[in-house]
Amino acid sequence: MCGLKEKKMSNDNAQSIMFNNNILEQLILGAILQNEANYWEISDIISMDLFGNDDHKKIYAIIYELANDNRAIRVPIVAGRLGTLSNEQDGETYLSMLLHVASREDSIPLVDFAYELRKSATRRKVKALCESVIKSIGDSNLDPDQIVDRASERLADISRNAQIEHESTISSTINQIFNSATQRAAGMALRPCLKGLEDMIGCFSQGSLVLWGGAPGSGKTAFAMQQLLYSSAIHPASLFELEMDNMSLVARSISGDTGVSMRDILNGLSEDQLSSLLKAKSHFDNRKLTIVSPAKMSIQQVRSRAFAHKKKFGLDIMCVDHLKLLERPSKTRIDPVERAYENARDLKALAKDLGCVVIGLCQFTKAARQKENPEPEMEDFYGGSLEEHADLMLANFNRHAWLEKNPPATKNGKMFEDWMGKKQQTKGEIEVYKLKDRFGSPRDRHIFDWDGRITQFKDKATQEQFFADAELL
């Protein structure tokens, strides 16, 4: 590296360079011009937009072009393409100055400087955003909610652009797996809340997107909430609920523990029922579940809030209910299928960025619910367009409800008897179909007992709602 090693300079000298962005840029460019190997050392960290000086942007653009054309990065070649810089400066003379600046240093912590340049660029973007927000506040024609939404969107963009995709080797990746496995006391994956679900999917993998669909009333939200309550005994969890209000959701979800249904709450509770609620409060005191239930929310707001939860509480699993209700940053009306597709893509990116399980609930369209063959298929998820983003696709099917809506044409004969038998057999059951599994067999089905009064799923064989607490670990 021609003497340019990653050693720390004296604190005073390093700080003076760090706070003078122009000198920082000169040192980085000078180091690259001294030895092109320095470019490849930091090529995955820096980009042209990080440079604040227009002349430096122009020089880096030429370096980048030469590197990508597999040509040597040499001062004469760069100077030949550079021409005259701002203020009529001679390009070749300026490049000589950059070499001189770099050569005066005994050693340059090049990687440290590259990261500092990236931080400096992020600061500039955040500052510009703050100035724009302050300016917008003074415009009475702008709605405050619009200002917040636009700021959230731009802040999310800045956050994404500030992240670096590092290349890795098999050895370094194994080391990452080892570190992650040893740091997570509860393991790298989350266990399903029911044995039947575990038999079907194995586990919920960190960084994965789970799309869970079904017709209205098929128990999507109830199953997702049951999973969140189970996981949150040891895993930090978040729910973004866009369909129900907070109290109705929680009351419905814990009715299996309290024996108090939502209808009981609406009609008024007895002393025994109030006592059951207090006991349930004590039982769930230590659950690590945070619920966000706004009237409306954009995908950018979900992303920002999820990152805040990760920093404040930790976050291993989150759920969004449901996909089509998440708003997109568009001034024009967007097709529901396109909105669901874009939201699924962004949730998959969020799962990777946070390293957590993301469950996105999807409500099937009317066309999907009215098809001749009622069993769920990938196409029921908005024409199947979401499949490419999902690691796991699950779908609930209430066969009893479907049979009730689709009786035979006549009440006489064997067809009617078969219909009555199937209707009786499927009462109190919900079928869960596995339509895609990136980590296992592509298709499976499991039937669970379902108590709609207390919105609770159980394994058919064991009749147990949850594993024993000892089996969580």
N, C-alpha and C positions, 0 to 999 in steps of 0.2 A: 504493500500500500504506500510505498515511497515515504515511509516515516510517518504516515497519517494513521496512527493507532488510536483506539478508543481508550484514551486516558483522560482523567479529569484534569482540567486546568485549575489554576488557583481560583479560589472562590470569587475574589474581586474581579479578575480578568474575565472569568466565565460569565458572571452576572452582567458585566458591562456589555458583553457581546449579546447575551440573551435579550436584553432590553433594547438593544439597537438592532431592529429587524433588518435594516439595510446592510449592516456589517455581517450579520448572520447569513443573509443571502449571498453576499460576496464570498464569504468563506466556503460555503457549500459549492458554489459554482467554480471557485478557484481550485478546490480540492478535486473536483471532477475533471477539470482541464489538465491538472497535473498528472492524473492517472485515471483512465477510464474505468478501471476496476472499482473505483469509488462510486461510480454511477450505479453499477449493478448491486452494490452493497445496500443502497438506499432507494433503489428504483420502485420498490413496492410501498414506500412510505411517502414519497413526495410526488407532486404533480404540478403542472404549470400554474393552476389557479391558486396555489399556495403563495406564490411570489407576489409581493405588493408593488414592487418596482417594475414598470412597464419594460424597461430595457432588460431586466433580468428575466422577465417572462419570455421575451424574444430570444434571448440566448438559450434558455432552457428548452424552448420549442425546437430549436435547431439541434441541440444535443439529443433530445428525445427522438427526433426524426432520423438522425444518423444511427442511433442505437437500434431502432426498429428496422432500419434498412440493412442492418448487419455491417455497417461501415465503421471505420475507426473514428473515435472522438479525438481529434487533433486540433490544436489551436489554429493552424493555417486553414484547415477545412472550415472550421466554425467561422473564422474571420471572413473567409471568402463568401460565405452566405449571409453574413450579418449586415454588411454595409454600414451606413451612418446611423448612429443612435440619436436620442433626443439631445437637444441643445447643440446639435452639429458635432457631437463627439465622434471621433474616429473609432470604429469598431475594434480594429486590431490593437490600438493603444489601450482601449478599455480592457480588453482581454488580458493584456500584459499586466495591467494594474491588478486584475483579479488574481493572477498567478503570484504576483508580488505579495498581496495581502495574505494569501494562503501560506506562502513560503516563510513568512515572518514568524509563524507559530511553530513551536517545536513539535507539538502534536495537536490534532484536532479531534475531539470526540464527535465524529461525523454522524453516527447514528443518533446521538443525543440531540445534536443540532437539527437533524431532519425532523425529529419528533417535536422539537420546540418550534420549528417553522410551521408545522401542521397545527400546533396549538395556537400560534399567533394568527394564522388564517381563520381559525374557528372563532377566535376573539373578535376579529374584524367583522365577521358575518353576524355574530350575536349583537355587536354594537350597532351595526346598520339596522338590524331587525328592531332593536329597542328604539332607535331614533325614528323608525317608520311607525312603530306603535304609538309613540308619543305624539307624532304628527297626526296620526289618524284619530286620536282621542279628541283633538280640537275640531274635527269635522262633524258637525251635528247631523249631517245627512247619513252618516254611517251608523249602523246598529252595533252596540257594544258586543253582542254575541258574535256578530260577523268579524269584528276586529279580533276577538279571542280565537275564533276558529281559524282565521287566516294566519295568525301568529303561531298557533299550535301546528298548523300544516308546515309552515316555513321552518319552525324549530325542529320538527321531525325530520325534515330534509337535511338540515344542518347536522343533526345527530347521525343520520345514515351516512352522509358524506364524510364525517369525521372518523368513521370506523375504517379499519384496514383489513383487507383480506390477505392474510399471510399464506405463503406456500409452506408445505410441510413434507416431511419424509415419513416413511412407515415407522421408523424408530421414534421420531419426535411425536407422532400421533399415539403410539403405544404409551409413551411417557405421559401424554395428556390424559389418556384413558386411566392410567394408573393413578395419577394425581386426583382426577375427578372421583374415582372409585374410593380412594382413601379419605377424601375430604367429605364425602356424603355418608353420614352415619346410616341413613335410611336406604342407601343404594342409589343406583343411577336410573332406575325405572320405578314406576308407581304400580302398586298392585291393585287390580280391579276389586270393586266392593263385594262382588258375589262370585262364588265358586264357578258357577256356570259361565260367567263372563270371562273368568280367568282361563277356563278350559278352552274357550273359543279364541281369545286373542293373546293369551299369555300375559302380557303386561302393557302398560302405557309407557312408551319410550320418551325420554327427555328430548326436547327439540322437535317433536313430531306434531303434526296437525291431524286431529281426529274430527272428521265430519260426521255428524250424527243426525239423521233425518227421519222423517215420518209425517203422517197425516196429522191434522189437529186432533188432540185427545189420545194420541198413541203413547204418551208418557215420556217424551223426549226430555223435557225439562225436569220431570220427577227423577228420571234415571241419572241425569247429569248432576242434579242436586244431591242425590243419594251418594254418588261417587265423590263429590266434593266434601260432603260431611265426613265420609269415611277417610278420605285421604288427609283431610285437615287435622286429624288427630296428631299427625307428626309432620305433615308437609304443609308449608305456607300455600294458601290457595286464594284465588280471587274469582268472583263471579260478576260479569257485566250483564245485568238483567234489563232488557229493553222492552219486555212484553208485559211483565207483571210488576205490581208494586212490592216493595220490600216486605211489608208486614204479611201480605197474603201469601207470598212465596215461602217465608220462614214458617208461618203457622201451618201451611199445608205440608211442608217438608218434615216437620217434627211431630206431626200428628200420630205417626207410628209409635213414637216414644211416649206421647202424652195421652193418647186415646181420645184426644179432643180434635174433632174435625173442624174445617173452616165453617161449615154450616152451624156447628155448635157455637162458635165464636160470634157469628153474626146474630144468632138468636139469643145470646146471653149465657154466661157460664155460671155453673153452680160452684159452691165452695170447694167441693172435691176436685172439680176441673181446674179451678184457679190454683189449688195446691199442686196439681200435676204440672201446671205450667211453671211454677216456681222450682219444682224439682228438675224439670227439663232445663231451666236456665242454669242451674248448678252443674248439670251433666255436660252442657255445651260450653261452659265458661272457658275451657282451655282449647277450644277448637280454633285453629289458625285460619279462619275463613273471613275474608273481607268482601262485602257485597256493595256493588255500585249499581243503583237503579234509577237513572235519570229518565226523563220523558223522551229525550232523544240524545244521540251521541254520534260523533263522527269517528271514522277509523283512526284519524290522527289523535283524537282525544283518548281513545282506548289505548293506543300505543304509548302516549305520554303518561297516562295514569298507571299503566302496567309497569313501565320503567320505574315510576315513583314507588309502587308497591314493592318491586324487586329490591330497591335500595333501602326502603324503610322496614319491610317485614321479611324479605325474602320471597321468592315465588317459584314454586315447583309445578303448579298446575293452575290453569285458568280456563274459564268457560265464557263464551259470548252467546247470548240468547236474544234474537237469533240473527243469522247472517244477513238476511235481506233488509233488516231494519237499521243496519249501520249506514250512516250517511256518507256520501262521497264528496270530495271538494270540487264540485262542478256547478257552474251557474245555469247550465241547461239540464233539462230532464234526462235522466239516464235510464236505459232499459233495465228492468229488474234482474234479468239474467246476467247482463254485463256487470251490474253492481255487485251481485253475489260472487261473480267470478273474480272481480278485482279485490273484493274483501277477503275472499279465500286466499288469494295470492299474498296479500299483505299480512294475513294472520300466519301463514306459513313462514314468511320472513321474520315475523315477530317471535314465533316459536324458536327459530334458529338463533336469533339475536339474544333472547332471554335464556335459552337453554332449558325451556320448560315445556310441559305438555299443554297444548292449546286445543280445547274442544269448541268447535263451532257448530251450533245447532241450526238445522235447516228444515223449513216447513215445505213439504211437497206441494207442487202446484195442483190446481183443480184437474188439469188434464192427466196428471200422473195418478190422481186418486180415482179417476173415472175410467181407467183403461180396463180392458177385458180380463187380463191376467193381473190380479190384485197384488201379487207378491212383489216386494221392492226390488228395483234394479238400479244400476248406476245412472241410467237415463232419467230417473225420477228426480235426481239432484240437478234441477234446471237443465235438462237435456244432456246430462253427463259431462258438461263442460268443466265442472269443478274437480273431476277425477285426478287431473294431472298434479294438482297442488296437495292432495291428501295423502297421508301415509297410511291412514286407516279410515275406512268408511263403514259405518254401522247404520242400520235402519230398523225402526220399530214398526211392527204391523199388528194391529188389533183385528184379528180374524173374526172375532165374535161381532164387533161393531160393523164390519164389512158385510157379514152375512145378514145382519138385521136390516141393513140398507138395501140388500139385494136378494129379496125372497124369490122363490120360484113363481112362475106365472099362475100356477094352480095350487090349491091346497089339498089336492087329492093325489094319490099315487106314491110310488117309491121315491120320486125326486123330492117331494115335500117331506117324507119321512127322513130321508138322508139329510136334508137341510136342517130339520129340527134336531137330529142327532148331533150333527156337527156344531150347531149353535149351542147346544147344552154342553158339549164336550169342551168347547173353547171358552166358555164363560170363566172370567177371572184369570185369563191368560194373556200375555203379550209375547209375541215372537220377535226376537232380535236377530237380524240377518247381518252377517259379515260379508260385504260386497268387495272389499279390497283390503289387503294387508301387505304392506311393503316388506314386512319382516316375517311373514308366515304364509300359510295356505290361503289361496285367494277367496274361497267362499265357504261359508258355514252357516248354521242356524242353531239357535238355542231357544227353548221356551221357558219363560219365567212365570211364576204365579204373580198376580197383580191384584192388589186391593185398592180400588179407586177411591174408596171412602177416606182412606188415610194416605193415599198416594204412595204406596210402598211396594217395592219389588222383593220377591223372595226366590231362592233356589227351590225348584220343585222337589228335589230329592230330600234335602236336609231341612227345608222350611226355615232356614236361618236368614235373617236379613243381612248381618255382617259377620265377618270372621271374628273370632275372639280377639280381644285387644292384644294378647301376647303374640298372635300371628301377624300383627302389623309389621313387626321388626324383622 
